[in-house]
Amino acid sequence: MNTIRRYLGLVWMLLGPALFFLLLRTAMQEMQASPHIDTRIQWTVFLVVFFPISIGLMIFGLYAFRGEYDRN
Amino acid sequence: MNHTTSRRGIWRIIGASSAGTLIEWYDFYIFGSLATVIAQQFFPKTNPTAALLSTLATFAAGFIVRPFGALVFGRLGDLVGRKNTFLLTLVLMGGSTFAIGLVPGYESIGFAAPLLVLLLRLLQGLALGGEYGGAATYVAEHAPPDKRGYFTSWIQTTATLGLFLSLGVILLTRHSLDPDLNESIRKFNTWGWRIPFLVSIFLVLVSIYIRMKMAESPLFARLKSEGGISKNPLKESFGHKTNLKMVLLALFGATMGQGVVWYTGQFYAQSFLENTCKVNFDQSRTILIWAILFATPFFIFFGRLSDRYGRKWIMMAGLALAIFSYRPIYRQLLHLSTPPAIAVSMGITETPLAENSKRITLPNGFAYTETNNSAPQLTDKHLDPGSYRQAVLLVFLQVFLVTMVYGPIAAFLVEMFPTRIRYTSMSLPYHIGNGVFGGLTPFIATLLTTMSGTDKLVGLWYPLLVAGICLVIGTLYLSNETDPNVKD
């Protein structure tokens, strides 16, 4: 089980930036399609809020990969 | 049980903590529950959708600042004590709510109106960020190890009961301003919406009085007398790997999934009924009120159960059931709000309203307004008694899942962190999970529906994805063992 926990750490490490990139791409598309201030505000809020969370998911993945969550 | 806390004493502590927390949730929710009315009052009326989005954005802003409130007041709670900190959050919340009720509309003072409302909303979010962690920690630090889940689950009921109270007060006010219902609703939309905000000050004053009489948490008091309190709770909580890894695990393995299940069941459900199914204002709220009323005892049930069988698997089961049941539940809600095909000869009543608009009532009691412009639009639907009961059951099932994931989580979070930094450490993952992931659920789900255009259930993919990731992380990395010692 500890091996699975560690290898899945790689998934979490990749998932953080991948999801943020997906969010960024959607935000750019939406802001180009509708260049109103409301659209810009809402997507900017999403990006600002989810950026540190995606970093947190990467750190979580790193800890998992290093075996910090292993159980004896 | 802690030797200083008698059985009678613990119930007084739970009562005083829960009453204040319930009032804070009430204050916070009346704003969200009145989003459309507030949009008309405080935001430019050129585009109703923009006005609604602006309000929802303000709503989200209220949630987004919650993690900051968790940091500010969590730090304070670990430095000066639990009691005084959550007394302060109560004053801040009550004052902001009362002030929102006094702000003149956009037509009177222009852009100052939405700016003031936004500022007060941010203060509400900040206060809420500090309240919950304090109340949960305070009760848990008084509770005996074998009943920690049970006693803290009373705190867990407050969020749902706060929503219940806010919906009840809103409906009561909306119906009681004039003997004529239409006139009463008109008055409510013009000025009556302020009443639920203004009455909150009385509730807050009572709660402050009760809380003033409470003593400090015995664990914190002992820690303080021994000189063991943290000098820098933020650095200790998030700067040290030993604790940071637990904060991240609490967020990604428990609170983010719990947050989306909570907000899907209690907020997106209402938004879906009102905006997608086009069920009328009163029914979309009374459906939720009944569902909450029937489901609330299960917070206590699952809190108690978690003392016996552990917290983890109850929460994970709630997440798994939510993932598998959301789409069928929402599909059925859509089905219930679709008028049945009945032949004209079977007694359909048609009442002309304005131009191109008529009110249609079916023999079974189902009624709706049909407007024929380019395509017929059905709005203001009134469900027949059978469909109404089924809708209550479907929303009840969602709130039941909320009780599974939310009932045990206060005890679970308290047991993860040491006393000296508990307030700070548990507040942040709780409020990111609930405030950011959960609070944005109705907003993101509605946005996805707008972007997709045709699929009315597409908004569910957001909670399903977040709950799915959380389920995998929680199942693999969380421990089911309850920590009997929270005195560390």
Contacts between the chains, C-beta under 8 A, distances in Angstrom:
chain1	res1	chain2	res2	distance
A	1	B	476	7.6
A	4	B	476	6.8
A	5	B	476	5.6
A	5	B	477	6.3
A	8	B	472	7.7
A	8	B	476	6.6
A	12	B	252	7.6
A	12	B	473	7.5
A	15	B	469	7.5
A	30	B	451	7.5
A	36	B	50	7.7
A	38	B	50	5.5
A	38	B	53	5.5
A	38	B	54	6.6
A	38	B	57	7.5
A	41	B	57	6.4
A	42	B	53	7.0
A	42	B	57	5.8
A	42	B	60	8.0
A	42	B	443	7.8
A	42	B	447	7.6
A	45	B	57	7.2
A	45	B	60	6.7
A	45	B	61	7.6
A	45	B	64	6.7
A	46	B	440	7.7
A	46	B	444	7.9
A	49	B	64	5.8
A	49	B	436	5.6
A	49	B	440	7.8
A	50	B	436	7.8
A	53	B	432	6.9
A	53	B	436	6.9
A	56	B	248	5.7
A	56	B	251	6.9
A	56	B	252	7.6
A	57	B	248	8.0
A	57	B	252	6.3
A	59	B	244	7.6
A	59	B	248	6.3
A	60	B	245	7.6
A	60	B	248	4.2
A	60	B	249	7.1
A	60	B	252	5.5
A	60	B	473	7.9
A	63	B	241	7.6
A	63	B	245	4.8
A	63	B	248	7.0
A	64	B	477	7.0
A	68	B	241	7.5
A	68	B	245	5.2
A	69	B	245	7.2
A	69	B	249	6.9
A	69	B	477	4.8
A	71	B	479	7.2
